[in-house]
Amino acid sequence: EKALERTLRPGDQQTFDVHRELVLIAGDAGSLSMTLNGAPAKPLGASGKTATTRLTLANFKDYLLTQ
């Protein structure tokens, strides 16, 4: 089910309640900051590069910043 398809502008925030998976396409992967279950996540890619990421219950912890 597609929940959102839009361009986020600098400063925009979007919250999702994900039950199984989230497919995220970032047009500028290095400029996106996100949190997963309240924890900061790693950048999805380099600045200026497009990245497609599939987050699931099984892999989302791989995207968290290590503390």
Predicted model as a PDB file, atoms N, CA, C, CB and O in Angstrom, pLDDT in the B-factor column:
MODEL        1                                                                  
ATOM      1  N   GLU A   1       0.845  -1.176   0.000  1.00 70.00           N  
ATOM      2  CA  GLU A   1       0.000   0.000   0.000  1.00 70.00           C  
ATOM      3  C   GLU A   1       0.887   1.234   0.000  1.00 70.00           C  
ATOM      4  CB  GLU A   1      -0.960   0.000   1.216  1.00 70.00           C  
ATOM      5  O   GLU A   1       1.743   1.384   0.872  1.00 70.00           O  
ATOM      6  N   LYS A   2       0.695   2.101  -0.950  1.00 74.00           N  
ATOM      7  CA  LYS A   2       1.469   3.329  -1.033  1.00 74.00           C  
ATOM      8  C   LYS A   2       0.888   4.341  -0.054  1.00 74.00           C  
ATOM      9  CB  LYS A   2       1.474   3.894  -2.482  1.00 74.00           C  
ATOM     10  O   LYS A   2      -0.284   4.705  -0.150  1.00 74.00           O  
ATOM     11  N   ALA A   3       1.709   4.792   0.885  1.00 72.00           N  
ATOM     12  CA  ALA A   3       1.238   5.714   1.907  1.00 72.00           C  
ATOM     13  C   ALA A   3       1.487   7.164   1.523  1.00 72.00           C  
ATOM     14  CB  ALA A   3       1.907   5.411   3.226  1.00 72.00           C  
ATOM     15  O   ALA A   3       0.677   8.035   1.838  1.00 72.00           O  
ATOM     16  N   LEU A   4       2.598   7.431   0.845  1.00 74.00           N  
ATOM     17  CA  LEU A   4       2.959   8.801   0.531  1.00 74.00           C  
ATOM     18  C   LEU A   4       3.870   8.815  -0.681  1.00 74.00           C  
ATOM     19  CB  LEU A   4       3.637   9.483   1.733  1.00 74.00           C  
ATOM     20  O   LEU A   4       4.795   8.009  -0.791  1.00 74.00           O  
ATOM     21  N   GLU A   5       3.602   9.724  -1.572  1.00 81.00           N  
ATOM     22  CA  GLU A   5       4.517   9.964  -2.682  1.00 81.00           C  
ATOM     23  C   GLU A   5       4.551  11.464  -2.879  1.00 81.00           C  
ATOM     24  CB  GLU A   5       4.076   9.206  -4.000  1.00 81.00           C  
ATOM     25  O   GLU A   5       3.644  12.056  -3.465  1.00 81.00           O  
ATOM     26  N   ARG A   6       5.619  12.069  -2.377  1.00 82.00           N  
ATOM     27  CA  ARG A   6       5.774  13.501  -2.534  1.00 82.00           C  
ATOM     28  C   ARG A   6       7.215  13.895  -2.278  1.00 82.00           C  
ATOM     29  CB  ARG A   6       4.833  14.257  -1.593  1.00 82.00           C  
ATOM     30  O   ARG A   6       8.003  13.109  -1.752  1.00 82.00           O  
ATOM     31  N   THR A   7       7.545  15.095  -2.649  1.00 84.00           N  
ATOM     32  CA  THR A   7       8.878  15.635  -2.412  1.00 84.00           C  
ATOM     33  C   THR A   7       8.868  16.382  -1.093  1.00 84.00           C  
ATOM     34  CB  THR A   7       9.330  16.563  -3.575  1.00 84.00           C  
ATOM     35  O   THR A   7       8.043  17.269  -0.873  1.00 84.00           O  
ATOM     36  N   LEU A   8       9.792  16.016  -0.217  1.00 85.00           N  
ATOM     37  CA  LEU A   8       9.936  16.729   1.044  1.00 85.00           C  
ATOM     38  C   LEU A   8      10.936  17.853   0.842  1.00 85.00           C  
ATOM     39  CB  LEU A   8      10.386  15.774   2.189  1.00 85.00           C  
ATOM     40  O   LEU A   8      11.978  17.661   0.217  1.00 85.00           O  
ATOM     41  N   ARG A   9      10.623  19.005   1.363  1.00 86.00           N  
ATOM     42  CA  ARG A   9      11.497  20.169   1.260  1.00 86.00           C  
ATOM     43  C   ARG A   9      12.336  20.278   2.525  1.00 86.00           C  
ATOM     44  CB  ARG A   9      10.675  21.466   1.032  1.00 86.00           C  
ATOM     45  O   ARG A   9      11.987  19.689   3.548  1.00 86.00           O  
ATOM     46  N   PRO A  10      13.440  21.025   2.470  1.00 85.00           N  
ATOM     47  CA  PRO A  10      14.262  21.187   3.677  1.00 85.00           C  
ATOM     48  C   PRO A  10      13.411  21.624   4.876  1.00 85.00           C  
ATOM     49  CB  PRO A  10      15.382  22.215   3.425  1.00 85.00           C  
ATOM     50  O   PRO A  10      12.624  22.566   4.789  1.00 85.00           O  
ATOM     51  N   GLY A  11      13.588  20.927   5.974  1.00 88.00           N  
ATOM     52  CA  GLY A  11      12.837  21.221   7.189  1.00 88.00           C  
ATOM     53  C   GLY A  11      11.539  20.449   7.331  1.00 88.00           C  
ATOM     54  O   GLY A  11      10.973  20.399   8.423  1.00 88.00           O  
ATOM     55  N   ASP A  12      11.048  19.839   6.244  1.00 90.00           N  
ATOM     56  CA  ASP A  12       9.824  19.032   6.329  1.00 90.00           C  
ATOM     57  C   ASP A  12      10.082  17.793   7.178  1.00 90.00           C  
ATOM     58  CB  ASP A  12       9.328  18.624   4.913  1.00 90.00           C  
ATOM     59  O   ASP A  12      11.191  17.261   7.206  1.00 90.00           O  
ATOM     60  N   GLN A  13       9.049  17.351   7.861  1.00 91.00           N  
ATOM     61  CA  GLN A  13       9.110  16.121   8.631  1.00 91.00           C  
ATOM     62  C   GLN A  13       7.938  15.242   8.241  1.00 91.00           C  
ATOM     63  CB  GLN A  13       9.104  16.411  10.152  1.00 91.00           C  
ATOM     64  O   GLN A  13       6.864  15.738   7.902  1.00 91.00           O  
ATOM     65  N   GLN A  14       8.147  13.937   8.288  1.00 89.00           N  
ATOM     66  CA  GLN A  14       7.092  12.991   7.963  1.00 89.00           C  
ATOM     67  C   GLN A  14       7.236  11.798   8.898  1.00 89.00           C  
ATOM     68  CB  GLN A  14       7.157  12.551   6.460  1.00 89.00           C  
ATOM     69  O   GLN A  14       8.333  11.269   9.082  1.00 89.00           O  
ATOM     70  N   THR A  15       6.125  11.382   9.483  1.00 89.00           N  
ATOM     71  CA  THR A  15       6.118  10.237  10.391  1.00 89.00           C  
ATOM     72  C   THR A  15       5.303   9.115   9.768  1.00 89.00           C  
ATOM     73  CB  THR A  15       5.544  10.627  11.783  1.00 89.00           C  
ATOM     74  O   THR A  15       4.233   9.347   9.204  1.00 89.00           O  
ATOM     75  N   PHE A  16       5.823   7.889   9.875  1.00 86.00           N  
ATOM     76  CA  PHE A  16       5.124   6.723   9.363  1.00 86.00           C  
ATOM     77  C   PHE A  16       4.968   5.706  10.470  1.00 86.00           C  
ATOM     78  CB  PHE A  16       5.866   6.113   8.165  1.00 86.00           C  
ATOM     79  O   PHE A  16       5.881   5.514  11.273  1.00 86.00           O  
ATOM     80  N   ASP A  17       3.843   5.065  10.520  1.00 87.00           N  
ATOM     81  CA  ASP A  17       3.610   3.931  11.405  1.00 87.00           C  
ATOM     82  C   ASP A  17       3.712   2.694  10.516  1.00 87.00           C  
ATOM     83  CB  ASP A  17       2.197   4.023  12.153  1.00 87.00           C  
ATOM     84  O   ASP A  17       2.763   2.345   9.813  1.00 87.00           O  
ATOM     85  N   VAL A  18       4.868   2.034  10.551  1.00 87.00           N  
ATOM     86  CA  VAL A  18       5.152   0.932   9.644  1.00 87.00           C  
ATOM     87  C   VAL A  18       4.954  -0.390  10.374  1.00 87.00           C  
ATOM     88  CB  VAL A  18       6.588   1.037   9.081  1.00 87.00           C  
ATOM     89  O   VAL A  18       5.455  -0.579  11.483  1.00 87.00           O  
ATOM     90  N   HIS A  19       4.221  -1.302   9.745  1.00 87.00           N  
ATOM     91  CA  HIS A  19       3.958  -2.596  10.358  1.00 87.00           C  
ATOM     92  C   HIS A  19       4.800  -3.717   9.758  1.00 87.00           C  
ATOM     93  CB  HIS A  19       2.499  -2.935  10.222  1.00 87.00           C  
ATOM     94  O   HIS A  19       5.165  -4.654  10.468  1.00 87.00           O  
ATOM     95  N   ARG A  20       5.117  -3.640   8.469  1.00 89.00           N  
ATOM     96  CA  ARG A  20       5.896  -4.697   7.827  1.00 89.00           C  
ATOM     97  C   ARG A  20       7.142  -4.164   7.152  1.00 89.00           C  
ATOM     98  CB  ARG A  20       5.051  -5.426   6.818  1.00 89.00           C  
ATOM     99  O   ARG A  20       8.255  -4.568   7.487  1.00 89.00           O  
ATOM    100  N   GLU A  21       6.962  -3.258   6.202  1.00 92.00           N  
ATOM    101  CA  GLU A  21       8.117  -2.732   5.492  1.00 92.00           C  
ATOM    102  C   GLU A  21       7.844  -1.332   4.983  1.00 92.00           C  
ATOM    103  CB  GLU A  21       8.497  -3.646   4.337  1.00 92.00           C  
ATOM    104  O   GLU A  21       6.700  -0.908   4.816  1.00 92.00           O  
ATOM    105  N   LEU A  22       8.948  -0.628   4.742  1.00 91.00           N  
ATOM    106  CA  LEU A  22       8.903   0.714   4.182  1.00 91.00           C  
ATOM    107  C   LEU A  22       9.918   0.762   3.057  1.00 91.00           C  
ATOM    108  CB  LEU A  22       9.194   1.810   5.266  1.00 91.00           C  
ATOM    109  O   LEU A  22      11.091   0.453   3.265  1.00 91.00           O  
ATOM    110  N   VAL A  23       9.480   1.146   1.868  1.00 92.00           N  
ATOM    111  CA  VAL A  23      10.399   1.368   0.762  1.00 92.00           C  
ATOM    112  C   VAL A  23      10.526   2.871   0.611  1.00 92.00           C  
ATOM    113  CB  VAL A  23       9.902   0.683  -0.574  1.00 92.00           C  
ATOM    114  O   VAL A  23       9.546   3.580   0.382  1.00 92.00           O  
ATOM    115  N   LEU A  24      11.752   3.337   0.745  1.00 91.00           N  
ATOM    116  CA  LEU A  24      12.026   4.766   0.725  1.00 91.00           C  
ATOM    117  C   LEU A  24      12.953   5.077  -0.437  1.00 91.00           C  
ATOM    118  CB  LEU A  24      12.646   5.235   2.065  1.00 91.00           C  
ATOM    119  O   LEU A  24      14.019   4.475  -0.567  1.00 91.00           O  
ATOM    120  N   ILE A  25      12.546   6.017  -1.283  1.00 91.00           N  
ATOM    121  CA  ILE A  25      13.395   6.478  -2.381  1.00 91.00           C  
ATOM    122  C   ILE A  25      13.791   7.901  -2.050  1.00 91.00           C  
ATOM    123  CB  ILE A  25      12.663   6.388  -3.780  1.00 91.00           C  
ATOM    124  O   ILE A  25      12.946   8.791  -1.950  1.00 91.00           O  
ATOM    125  N   ALA A  26      15.083   8.103  -1.882  1.00 91.00           N  
ATOM    126  CA  ALA A  26      15.608   9.428  -1.551  1.00 91.00           C  
ATOM    127  C   ALA A  26      16.350   9.974  -2.758  1.00 91.00           C  
ATOM    128  CB  ALA A  26      16.542   9.372  -0.305  1.00 91.00           C  
ATOM    129  O   ALA A  26      17.311   9.363  -3.226  1.00 91.00           O  
ATOM    130  N   GLY A  27      15.915  11.114  -3.263  1.00 91.00           N  
ATOM    131  CA  GLY A  27      16.554  11.730  -4.417  1.00 91.00           C  
ATOM    132  C   GLY A  27      17.926  12.288  -4.089  1.00 91.00           C  
ATOM    133  O   GLY A  27      18.796  12.345  -4.959  1.00 91.00           O  
ATOM    134  N   ASP A  28      18.133  12.701  -2.847  1.00 92.00           N  
ATOM    135  CA  ASP A  28      19.434  13.172  -2.362  1.00 92.00           C  
ATOM    136  C   ASP A  28      19.683  12.477  -1.034  1.00 92.00           C  
ATOM    137  CB  ASP A  28      19.479  14.753  -2.210  1.00 92.00           C  
ATOM    138  O   ASP A  28      19.413  13.029   0.034  1.00 92.00           O  
ATOM    139  N   ALA A  29      20.196  11.267  -1.117  1.00 93.00           N  
ATOM    140  CA  ALA A  29      20.301  10.391   0.054  1.00 93.00           C  
ATOM    141  C   ALA A  29      21.117  10.996   1.192  1.00 93.00           C  
ATOM    142  CB  ALA A  29      20.913   9.080  -0.350  1.00 93.00           C  
ATOM    143  O   ALA A  29      20.836  10.729   2.360  1.00 93.00           O  
ATOM    144  N   GLY A  30      22.109  11.794   0.871  1.00 91.00           N  
ATOM    145  CA  GLY A  30      22.954  12.382   1.900  1.00 91.00           C  
ATOM    146  C   GLY A  30      22.308  13.515   2.660  1.00 91.00           C  
ATOM    147  O   GLY A  30      22.778  13.884   3.736  1.00 91.00           O  
ATOM    148  N   SER A  31      21.241  14.075   2.122  1.00 91.00           N  
ATOM    149  CA  SER A  31      20.593  15.202   2.792  1.00 91.00           C  
ATOM    150  C   SER A  31      19.445  14.777   3.705  1.00 91.00           C  
ATOM    151  CB  SER A  31      20.080  16.175   1.765  1.00 91.00           C  
ATOM    152  O   SER A  31      18.879  15.602   4.423  1.00 91.00           O  
ATOM    153  N   LEU A  32      19.109  13.508   3.676  1.00 91.00           N  
ATOM    154  CA  LEU A  32      17.992  12.998   4.463  1.00 91.00           C  
ATOM    155  C   LEU A  32      18.475  12.582   5.844  1.00 91.00           C  
ATOM    156  CB  LEU A  32      17.314  11.813   3.748  1.00 91.00           C  
ATOM    157  O   LEU A  32      19.440  11.828   5.966  1.00 91.00           O  
ATOM    158  N   SER A  33      17.810  13.068   6.878  1.00 92.00           N  
ATOM    159  CA  SER A  33      18.089  12.558   8.221  1.00 92.00           C  
ATOM    160  C   SER A  33      16.809  11.923   8.727  1.00 92.00           C  
ATOM    161  CB  SER A  33      18.594  13.697   9.196  1.00 92.00           C  
ATOM    162  O   SER A  33      15.713  12.432   8.492  1.00 92.00           O  
ATOM    163  N   MET A  34      16.959  10.795   9.430  1.00 93.00           N  
ATOM    164  CA  MET A  34      15.774  10.107   9.917  1.00 93.00           C  
ATOM    165  C   MET A  34      16.077   9.386  11.217  1.00 93.00           C  
ATOM    166  CB  MET A  34      15.255   9.123   8.872  1.00 93.00           C  
ATOM    167  O   MET A  34      17.229   9.124  11.566  1.00 93.00           O  
ATOM    168  N   THR A  35      15.007   9.077  11.914  1.00 94.00           N  
ATOM    169  CA  THR A  35      15.100   8.265  13.113  1.00 94.00           C  
ATOM    170  C   THR A  35      14.217   7.040  12.908  1.00 94.00           C  
ATOM    171  CB  THR A  35      14.678   9.072  14.390  1.00 94.00           C  
ATOM    172  O   THR A  35      13.185   7.101  12.240  1.00 94.00           O  
ATOM    173  N   LEU A  36      14.640   5.942  13.490  1.00 93.00           N  
ATOM    174  CA  LEU A  36      13.880   4.695  13.427  1.00 93.00           C  
ATOM    175  C   LEU A  36      13.586   4.269  14.855  1.00 93.00           C  
ATOM    176  CB  LEU A  36      14.660   3.573  12.644  1.00 93.00           C  
ATOM    177  O   LEU A  36      14.506   3.971  15.618  1.00 93.00           O  
ATOM    178  N   ASN A  37      12.331   4.240  15.216  1.00 90.00           N  
ATOM    179  CA  ASN A  37      11.921   3.928  16.589  1.00 90.00           C  
ATOM    180  C   ASN A  37      12.617   4.836  17.588  1.00 90.00           C  
ATOM    181  CB  ASN A  37      12.220   2.465  16.920  1.00 90.00           C  
ATOM    182  O   ASN A  37      12.992   4.402  18.678  1.00 90.00           O  
ATOM    183  N   GLY A  38      12.789   6.108  17.209  1.00 91.00           N  
ATOM    184  CA  GLY A  38      13.373   7.102  18.095  1.00 91.00           C  
ATOM    185  C   GLY A  38      14.891   7.156  18.102  1.00 91.00           C  
ATOM    186  O   GLY A  38      15.459   8.024  18.765  1.00 91.00           O  
ATOM    187  N   ALA A  39      15.573   6.260  17.387  1.00 94.00           N  
ATOM    188  CA  ALA A  39      17.031   6.232  17.343  1.00 94.00           C  
ATOM    189  C   ALA A  39      17.526   6.821  16.019  1.00 94.00           C  
ATOM    190  CB  ALA A  39      17.555   4.785  17.524  1.00 94.00           C  
ATOM    191  O   ALA A  39      16.922   6.576  14.975  1.00 94.00           O  
ATOM    192  N   PRO A  40      18.613   7.592  16.050  1.00 95.00           N  
ATOM    193  CA  PRO A  40      19.130   8.170  14.808  1.00 95.00           C  
ATOM    194  C   PRO A  40      19.618   7.097  13.836  1.00 95.00           C  
ATOM    195  CB  PRO A  40      20.264   9.141  15.116  1.00 95.00           C  
ATOM    196  O   PRO A  40      20.210   6.094  14.236  1.00 95.00           O  
ATOM    197  N   ALA A  41      19.358   7.331  12.563  1.00 95.00           N  
ATOM    198  CA  ALA A  41      19.743   6.378  11.520  1.00 95.00           C  
ATOM    199  C   ALA A  41      20.925   6.915  10.724  1.00 95.00           C  
ATOM    200  CB  ALA A  41      18.555   6.086  10.581  1.00 95.00           C  
ATOM    201  O   ALA A  41      21.169   8.121  10.679  1.00 95.00           O  
ATOM    202  N   LYS A  42      21.654   5.991  10.096  1.00 94.00           N  
ATOM    203  CA  LYS A  42      22.775   6.323   9.221  1.00 94.00           C  
ATOM    204  C   LYS A  42      22.239   7.003   7.961  1.00 94.00           C  
ATOM    205  CB  LYS A  42      23.599   5.047   8.857  1.00 94.00           C  
ATOM    206  O   LYS A  42      21.073   6.823   7.609  1.00 94.00           O  
ATOM    207  N   PRO A  43      23.085   7.786   7.278  1.00 92.00           N  
ATOM    208  CA  PRO A  43      22.693   8.299   5.965  1.00 92.00           C  
ATOM    209  C   PRO A  43      22.433   7.123   5.015  1.00 92.00           C  
ATOM    210  CB  PRO A  43      23.795   9.244   5.386  1.00 92.00           C  
ATOM    211  O   PRO A  43      23.085   6.084   5.118  1.00 92.00           O  
ATOM    212  N   LEU A  44      21.497   7.289   4.110  1.00 93.00           N  
ATOM    213  CA  LEU A  44      21.163   6.220   3.168  1.00 93.00           C  
ATOM    214  C   LEU A  44      22.103   6.170   1.973  1.00 93.00           C  
ATOM    215  CB  LEU A  44      19.749   6.388   2.684  1.00 93.00           C  
ATOM    216  O   LEU A  44      22.078   5.218   1.193  1.00 93.00           O  
ATOM    217  N   GLY A  45      22.930   7.197   1.835  1.00 93.00           N  
ATOM    218  CA  GLY A  45      23.869   7.239   0.721  1.00 93.00           C  
ATOM    219  C   GLY A  45      24.594   8.560   0.693  1.00 93.00           C  
ATOM    220  O   GLY A  45      24.494   9.357   1.626  1.00 93.00           O  
ATOM    221  N   ALA A  46      25.328   8.792  -0.382  1.00 95.00           N  
ATOM    222  CA  ALA A  46      26.131   9.997  -0.535  1.00 95.00           C  
ATOM    223  C   ALA A  46      25.265  11.188  -0.938  1.00 95.00           C  
ATOM    224  CB  ALA A  46      27.232   9.772  -1.568  1.00 95.00           C  
ATOM    225  O   ALA A  46      24.197  11.032  -1.530  1.00 95.00           O  
ATOM    226  N   SER A  47      25.749  12.364  -0.607  1.00 94.00           N  
ATOM    227  CA  SER A  47      25.063  13.596  -0.974  1.00 94.00           C  
ATOM    228  C   SER A  47      24.950  13.689  -2.493  1.00 94.00           C  
ATOM    229  CB  SER A  47      25.805  14.828  -0.404  1.00 94.00           C  
ATOM    230  O   SER A  47      25.920  13.458  -3.216  1.00 94.00           O  
ATOM    231  N   GLY A  48      23.765  14.029  -2.959  1.00 94.00           N  
ATOM    232  CA  GLY A  48      23.520  14.166  -4.386  1.00 94.00           C  
ATOM    233  C   GLY A  48      23.185  12.874  -5.102  1.00 94.00           C  
ATOM    234  O   GLY A  48      22.866  12.895  -6.290  1.00 94.00           O  
ATOM    235  N   LYS A  49      23.250  11.752  -4.406  1.00 96.00           N  
ATOM    236  CA  LYS A  49      22.967  10.455  -5.021  1.00 96.00           C  
ATOM    237  C   LYS A  49      21.574   9.967  -4.653  1.00 96.00           C  
ATOM    238  CB  LYS A  49      24.013   9.423  -4.597  1.00 96.00           C  
ATOM    239  O   LYS A  49      21.092  10.237  -3.553  1.00 96.00           O  
ATOM    240  N   THR A  50      20.930   9.258  -5.557  1.00 96.00           N  
ATOM    241  CA  THR A  50      19.626   8.657  -5.302  1.00 96.00           C  
ATOM    242  C   THR A  50      19.824   7.302  -4.642  1.00 96.00           C  
ATOM    243  CB  THR A  50      18.808   8.517  -6.615  1.00 96.00           C  
ATOM    244  O   THR A  50      20.723   6.548  -5.013  1.00 96.00           O  
ATOM    245  N   ALA A  51      18.978   6.994  -3.658  1.00 95.00           N  
ATOM    246  CA  ALA A  51      19.046   5.700  -2.977  1.00 95.00           C  
ATOM    247  C   ALA A  51      17.646   5.160  -2.785  1.00 95.00           C  
ATOM    248  CB  ALA A  51      19.773   5.821  -1.618  1.00 95.00           C  
ATOM    249  O   ALA A  51      16.724   5.902  -2.445  1.00 95.00           O  
ATOM    250  N   THR A  52      17.489   3.873  -3.003  1.00 95.00           N  
ATOM    251  CA  THR A  52      16.242   3.174  -2.713  1.00 95.00           C  
ATOM    252  C   THR A  52      16.539   2.181  -1.598  1.00 95.00           C  
ATOM    253  CB  THR A  52      15.659   2.452  -3.995  1.00 95.00           C  
ATOM    254  O   THR A  52      17.450   1.362  -1.714  1.00 95.00           O  
ATOM    255  N   THR A  53      15.772   2.258  -0.522  1.00 95.00           N  
ATOM    256  CA  THR A  53      16.012   1.437   0.658  1.00 95.00           C  
ATOM    257  C   THR A  53      14.724   0.750   1.068  1.00 95.00           C  
ATOM    258  CB  THR A  53      16.569   2.285   1.819  1.00 95.00           C  
ATOM    259  O   THR A  53      13.658   1.366   1.086  1.00 95.00           O  
ATOM    260  N   ARG A  54      14.827  -0.524   1.396  1.00 96.00           N  
ATOM    261  CA  ARG A  54      13.681  -1.287   1.901  1.00 96.00           C  
ATOM    262  C   ARG A  54      13.963  -1.610   3.369  1.00 96.00           C  
ATOM    263  CB  ARG A  54      13.436  -2.608   1.053  1.00 96.00           C  
ATOM    264  O   ARG A  54      14.849  -2.405   3.683  1.00 96.00           O  
ATOM    265  N   LEU A  55      13.196  -0.982   4.257  1.00 95.00           N  
ATOM    266  CA  LEU A  55      13.339  -1.204   5.692  1.00 95.00           C  
ATOM    267  C   LEU A  55      12.272  -2.187   6.152  1.00 95.00           C  
ATOM    268  CB  LEU A  55      13.236   0.131   6.478  1.00 95.00           C  
ATOM    269  O   LEU A  55      11.092  -2.040   5.836  1.00 95.00           O  
ATOM    270  N   THR A  56      12.712  -3.194   6.908  1.00 95.00           N  
ATOM    271  CA  THR A  56      11.792  -4.197   7.436  1.00 95.00           C  
ATOM    272  C   THR A  56      12.082  -4.396   8.921  1.00 95.00           C  
ATOM    273  CB  THR A  56      11.920  -5.544   6.658  1.00 95.00           C  
ATOM    274  O   THR A  56      13.058  -3.861   9.447  1.00 95.00           O  
ATOM    275  N   LEU A  57      11.241  -5.156   9.583  1.00 92.00           N  
ATOM    276  CA  LEU A  57      11.493  -5.490  10.985  1.00 92.00           C  
ATOM    277  C   LEU A  57      12.791  -6.267  11.140  1.00 92.00           C  
ATOM    278  CB  LEU A  57      10.329  -6.296  11.559  1.00 92.00           C  
ATOM    279  O   LEU A  57      13.453  -6.173  12.173  1.00 92.00           O  
ATOM    280  N   ALA A  58      13.156  -7.033  10.121  1.00 95.00           N  
ATOM    281  CA  ALA A  58      14.357  -7.854  10.193  1.00 95.00           C  
ATOM    282  C   ALA A  58      15.644  -7.063   9.967  1.00 95.00           C  
ATOM    283  CB  ALA A  58      14.269  -8.962   9.187  1.00 95.00           C  
ATOM    284  O   ALA A  58      16.700  -7.473  10.448  1.00 95.00           O  
ATOM    285  N   ASN A  59      15.583  -5.927   9.238  1.00 95.00           N  
ATOM    286  CA  ASN A  59      16.831  -5.240   8.898  1.00 95.00           C  
ATOM    287  C   ASN A  59      16.950  -3.804   9.393  1.00 95.00           C  
ATOM    288  CB  ASN A  59      16.994  -5.244   7.440  1.00 95.00           C  
ATOM    289  O   ASN A  59      18.012  -3.205   9.222  1.00 95.00           O  
ATOM    290  N   PHE A  60      15.927  -3.227   9.990  1.00 94.00           N  
ATOM    291  CA  PHE A  60      15.995  -1.801  10.304  1.00 94.00           C  
ATOM    292  C   PHE A  60      17.127  -1.461  11.267  1.00 94.00           C  
ATOM    293  CB  PHE A  60      14.683  -1.345  10.890  1.00 94.00           C  
ATOM    294  O   PHE A  60      17.652  -0.348  11.223  1.00 94.00           O  
ATOM    295  N   LYS A  61      17.512  -2.388  12.130  1.00 93.00           N  
ATOM    296  CA  LYS A  61      18.612  -2.112  13.075  1.00 93.00           C  
ATOM    297  C   LYS A  61      19.947  -1.948  12.356  1.00 93.00           C  
ATOM    298  CB  LYS A  61      18.722  -3.241  14.110  1.00 93.00           C  
ATOM    299  O   LYS A  61      20.859  -1.320  12.894  1.00 93.00           O  
ATOM    300  N   ASP A  62      20.081  -2.503  11.146  1.00 94.00           N  
ATOM    301  CA  ASP A  62      21.298  -2.329  10.358  1.00 94.00           C  
ATOM    302  C   ASP A  62      21.489  -0.877   9.932  1.00 94.00           C  
ATOM    303  CB  ASP A  62      21.263  -3.230   9.131  1.00 94.00           C  
ATOM    304  O   ASP A  62      22.602  -0.472   9.596  1.00 94.00           O  
ATOM    305  N   TYR A  63      20.425  -0.099   9.941  1.00 94.00           N  
ATOM    306  CA  TYR A  63      20.468   1.283   9.505  1.00 94.00           C  
ATOM    307  C   TYR A  63      20.663   2.267  10.658  1.00 94.00           C  
ATOM    308  CB  TYR A  63      19.209   1.614   8.766  1.00 94.00           C  
ATOM    309  O   TYR A  63      20.763   3.473  10.431  1.00 94.00           O  
ATOM    310  N   LEU A  64      20.716   1.768  11.880  1.00 95.00           N  
ATOM    311  CA  LEU A  64      20.884   2.639  13.043  1.00 95.00           C  
ATOM    312  C   LEU A  64      22.357   3.012  13.209  1.00 95.00           C  
ATOM    313  CB  LEU A  64      20.351   1.949  14.324  1.00 95.00           C  
ATOM    314  O   LEU A  64      23.254   2.220  12.921  1.00 95.00           O  
ATOM    315  N   LEU A  65      22.582   4.242  13.683  1.00 93.00           N  
ATOM    316  CA  LEU A  65      23.945   4.653  14.026  1.00 93.00           C  
ATOM    317  C   LEU A  65      24.388   3.859  15.242  1.00 93.00           C  
ATOM    318  CB  LEU A  65      24.030   6.192  14.299  1.00 93.00           C  
ATOM    319  O   LEU A  65      23.618   3.672  16.184  1.00 93.00           O  
ATOM    320  N   THR A  66      25.614   3.399  15.221  1.00 81.00           N  
ATOM    321  CA  THR A  66      26.126   2.684  16.399  1.00 81.00           C  
ATOM    322  C   THR A  66      26.605   3.727  17.397  1.00 81.00           C  
ATOM    323  CB  THR A  66      27.290   1.682  16.018  1.00 81.00           C  
ATOM    324  O   THR A  66      27.199   4.740  17.026  1.00 81.00           O  
ATOM    325  N   GLN A  67      26.344   3.466  18.635  1.00 57.00           N  
ATOM    326  CA  GLN A  67      26.668   4.435  19.695  1.00 57.00           C  
ATOM    327  C   GLN A  67      27.911   4.039  20.430  1.00 57.00           C  
ATOM    328  CB  GLN A  67      25.520   4.571  20.678  1.00 57.00           C  
ATOM    329  O   GLN A  67      28.332   4.737  21.352  1.00 57.00           O  
TER     330      GLN A  67                                                      
ENDMDL                                                                          
END                                                                             
